[in-house]
Amino acid sequence: MKYGNRKTVYEGITFDSQKEARRYRELRLLQKVGQIAELKLQVPYILIPAGNGERAVKYIADFTYIENGKQIVEDVKGYKTRDYILKRKMFKYLYCGEYVVFREV
């Protein structure tokens, strides 16, 4: 149990928290009614490539989906660690723009 979160299983998928599982249910409904498309879970993004004997630094998005022609990258957060804040800043710098939007729920 990290930061007071409880792993939660929904539709055979294990989520890191009840909040994340609840958000997944909401997104599934939005996809069913056509408001979003291409819902994906746990999508990795490379922030710093591997090299010089070091592993790559990755940010793993809780969810990604298409909404109004834009790629939405979403993270469900309760407690924001320093590591998460740094990776969020790097992700926004490298990936966000006209067609990619970052959301924190």
C-alpha positions in Angstrom: 0.0 0.0 0.0 1.9 3.0 -1.3 0.8 6.5 -0.1 -2.4 5.0 1.4 -3.6 3.7 -1.9 -5.3 0.3 -2.2 -4.8 -1.8 -5.3 -8.2 -2.3 -6.9 -9.2 -4.8 -9.5 -11.9 -3.9 -12.1 -12.7 -5.9 -15.2 -9.7 -8.1 -14.5 -7.3 -5.0 -14.5 -5.4 -4.2 -11.4 -5.2 -0.4 -10.7 -2.9 1.3 -8.2 -5.8 3.0 -6.4 -9.6 3.1 -6.1 -9.4 6.6 -7.7 -7.7 5.3 -10.8 -10.2 2.4 -11.1 -13.1 4.9 -10.8 -11.5 7.1 -13.5 -11.2 4.1 -15.8 -14.9 3.4 -15.4 -15.7 7.0 -16.3 -13.4 6.9 -19.3 -15.0 3.6 -20.5 -18.4 5.2 -20.4 -17.2 8.2 -22.3 -15.7 5.9 -24.9 -19.0 3.9 -25.2 -21.0 7.1 -25.9 -18.4 8.3 -28.4 -17.0 11.3 -26.5 -13.5 9.8 -26.5 -11.7 7.1 -28.6 -8.7 4.8 -28.5 -8.5 4.5 -24.7 -5.2 2.9 -23.6 -3.8 2.2 -20.1 -0.2 2.4 -18.8 1.4 4.0 -21.9 5.2 4.6 -21.6 6.9 7.7 -22.9 10.7 7.9 -23.1 12.0 11.1 -21.3 15.7 10.3 -21.6 16.9 7.5 -23.9 19.1 4.7 -22.6 22.9 5.3 -23.1 26.3 5.1 -21.5 25.3 2.1 -19.5 22.2 3.8 -18.1 18.6 2.7 -18.5 16.1 5.0 -20.1 14.0 7.4 -18.0 10.3 6.8 -18.7 7.0 8.4 -17.7 4.1 6.0 -17.7 0.8 7.6 -18.3 -2.2 6.1 -16.5 -4.5 6.7 -19.5 -4.3 8.1 -23.0 -7.2 8.7 -25.4 -8.3 10.9 -28.3 -10.7 13.7 -27.5 -11.7 16.3 -30.1 -8.8 15.4 -32.4 -6.2 15.7 -29.6 -4.2 13.1 -27.8 -5.0 13.3 -24.1 -2.4 12.0 -21.7 -3.9 11.6 -18.2 -2.5 10.9 -14.8 -4.6 10.1 -11.8 -2.9 11.5 -8.7 -3.4 11.7 -5.0 0.0 12.4 -3.6 2.6 14.0 -5.9 6.1 12.8 -5.3 9.2 14.8 -6.3 10.0 12.1 -8.9 6.5 12.5 -10.4 6.7 16.3 -10.6 10.0 16.1 -12.4 8.8 13.5 -14.8 5.6 15.5 -15.4 7.7 18.6 -16.3 9.9 16.7 -18.6 6.9 15.1 -20.3 5.2 18.4 -20.9 8.4 19.9 -22.3 9.1 17.0 -24.7 5.6 16.0 -25.8 2.9 18.6 -25.1 1.8 21.0 -27.8 -1.0 21.6 -30.2 -2.1 17.9 -30.5 -1.0 16.5 -27.1 -2.6 17.6 -23.9 -1.6 16.5 -20.4 -4.3 16.2 -17.7 -3.9 15.5 -14.0 -7.1 14.2 -12.4 
